[in-house]
Amino acid sequence: MASEGKRRHVFISHHHKDDVHVDNISSLLNKRGDDIRNSSWRQLKSENQKRLKEKRVSDEVIRRYLRRKISWSGKVVVLIGKDTHSRPWVNWEIEEAKSQGKRIVGVYLRGGTEADIPAALKKHASAIVGWNTDSIQNALDGANTFQSPDGSQSPRMYTPKSSDC
């Protein structure tokens, strides 16, 4: 059974076009009494977005920023949408989370498919679950559950290269 009423420091890795789902997952868990503290990179102010597009911010600056945000979090949630698997920063965030020893939980967005799972998540996921409050809470609490996008049980599709400690 899912726990209730926990403060959770999470980094939510996602494709920027899925920003609304970051709010949705926080809301979903907050309704159960959880206090979600999200450290993920959100939509930037237009002047900062312009600087990124013009490559006036180096990749190293972005990595340093993300590294700190991931370090602050207790766990990492990866939102699995139709374009998530093609986003290089999502894969980098997952690899960084793994290097910091974070628990990594994939959550399918409605309409997400197993083909949408980022390569790094295939290697390092502690759990991958459907869009269901209990499933998400249980995965965050340590259940190594693997589900299909519809929430039905699925065998663990991937073998991590190292054990979760």
C-alpha positions in Angstrom: 0.0 0.0 0.0 1.3 3.5 -0.9 2.5 5.7 1.9 0.9 9.0 2.5 2.1 12.4 3.7 5.8 12.4 2.8 8.0 15.3 1.8 9.6 14.2 -1.4 12.6 16.1 -2.9 12.5 14.9 -6.6 14.1 15.9 -9.8 11.6 15.4 -12.7 13.3 14.7 -15.9 11.2 15.5 -18.9 11.0 16.9 -22.5 10.2 20.6 -22.1 7.1 20.2 -24.2 5.8 18.0 -21.4 6.1 20.8 -18.8 2.4 20.7 -17.9 2.8 17.1 -16.8 5.4 18.1 -14.2 2.7 20.1 -12.6 0.2 17.3 -13.0 2.4 14.7 -11.3 3.1 17.0 -8.4 -0.6 17.8 -8.1 -1.4 14.1 -8.2 0.9 13.2 -5.4 0.1 16.4 -3.4 -3.6 15.4 -3.3 -2.5 12.3 -1.3 -0.8 14.5 1.2 2.7 14.3 -0.2 4.7 17.5 -0.2 6.5 17.5 -3.6 9.7 19.6 -3.8 10.6 19.6 -7.4 14.1 20.7 -8.5 13.8 20.1 -12.2 14.6 22.6 -14.9 11.3 24.3 -15.9 10.3 26.5 -18.8 12.8 29.4 -18.7 12.1 33.1 -19.0 12.1 34.2 -22.7 15.5 36.0 -22.4 17.1 32.9 -20.9 15.5 30.6 -23.5 16.9 32.9 -26.2 20.4 32.6 -24.8 20.1 28.8 -24.8 18.9 28.7 -28.4 21.7 30.9 -29.5 24.2 28.6 -27.7 25.4 31.5 -25.4 25.2 29.1 -22.5 27.8 26.3 -22.7 26.8 22.6 -22.2 29.2 22.6 -19.2 27.2 25.4 -17.5 24.0 23.4 -18.1 25.5 20.2 -16.8 26.8 22.0 -13.6 23.3 23.4 -13.0 21.6 20.1 -13.6 24.1 18.2 -11.5 23.3 20.5 -8.5 19.6 20.1 -9.0 19.9 16.3 -9.2 22.2 16.2 -6.1 19.6 18.1 -4.1 16.9 15.6 -5.0 16.3 12.3 -3.2 14.9 10.6 -6.2 14.6 11.1 -9.9 11.3 10.7 -11.8 11.5 10.4 -15.6 8.3 11.3 -17.5 7.9 9.0 -20.5 6.2 10.7 -23.3 6.3 10.3 -27.1 9.5 12.4 -27.6 11.3 11.8 -24.3 13.5 9.0 -25.7 15.0 11.4 -28.3 16.0 14.1 -25.8 19.8 14.0 -25.2 19.5 16.0 -21.9 17.0 13.5 -20.5 19.5 10.6 -21.1 22.3 12.8 -19.5 20.1 13.5 -16.5 19.4 9.8 -16.0 23.1 8.9 -16.3 24.0 11.6 -13.8 21.3 10.4 -11.4 22.7 6.9 -11.6 26.3 8.2 -11.0 24.9 9.9 -7.8 23.2 6.8 -6.6 19.7 8.1 -7.0 16.6 5.9 -7.3 15.2 6.4 -10.8 11.5 5.9 -11.5 10.0 6.1 -15.0 6.4 7.2 -15.2 4.4 6.7 -18.5 2.4 9.8 -19.5 -1.0 8.9 -20.9 -0.4 7.8 -24.5 3.3 6.9 -23.7 4.5 3.6 -25.1 7.4 1.2 -24.3 9.1 2.4 -27.5 9.3 5.9 -25.9 11.6 4.8 -23.0 14.9 6.6 -23.1 18.0 4.4 -23.6 19.5 5.4 -20.2 16.3 4.6 -18.4 16.3 1.1 -20.0 19.7 0.6 -18.3 19.1 2.3 -15.0 15.4 2.3 -14.0 14.6 1.1 -10.5 10.9 1.0 -11.5 8.8 2.0 -14.5 5.1 2.5 -13.8 1.9 3.8 -15.3 0.1 7.1 -14.5 -1.4 5.9 -11.2 -0.9 7.5 -7.8 -0.4 4.3 -5.8 2.0 2.9 -8.4 4.0 6.1 -8.4 4.1 6.4 -4.6 5.1 2.8 -4.2 7.9 3.1 -6.8 9.2 6.2 -5.0 9.1 4.3 -1.7 11.2 1.5 -3.1 9.0 -1.0 -4.9 10.9 -2.2 -7.9 7.8 -2.5 -10.0 7.7 -2.7 -13.8 4.5 -2.0 -15.6 3.2 -1.6 -19.2 1.9 1.9 -20.2 -1.6 0.8 -19.2 -0.4 0.0 -15.7 -0.6 -3.8 -16.0 2.4 -5.8 -14.6 5.3 -6.3 -17.0 8.4 -8.3 -16.5 11.5 -6.3 -15.9 12.6 -5.6 -19.4 16.1 -4.4 -18.6 18.9 -5.7 -16.4 20.7 -2.9 -14.6 24.5 -3.0 -14.9 24.9 -2.6 -11.1 22.6 -3.3 -8.2 20.6 -0.6 -6.5 22.0 -0.2 -3.0 
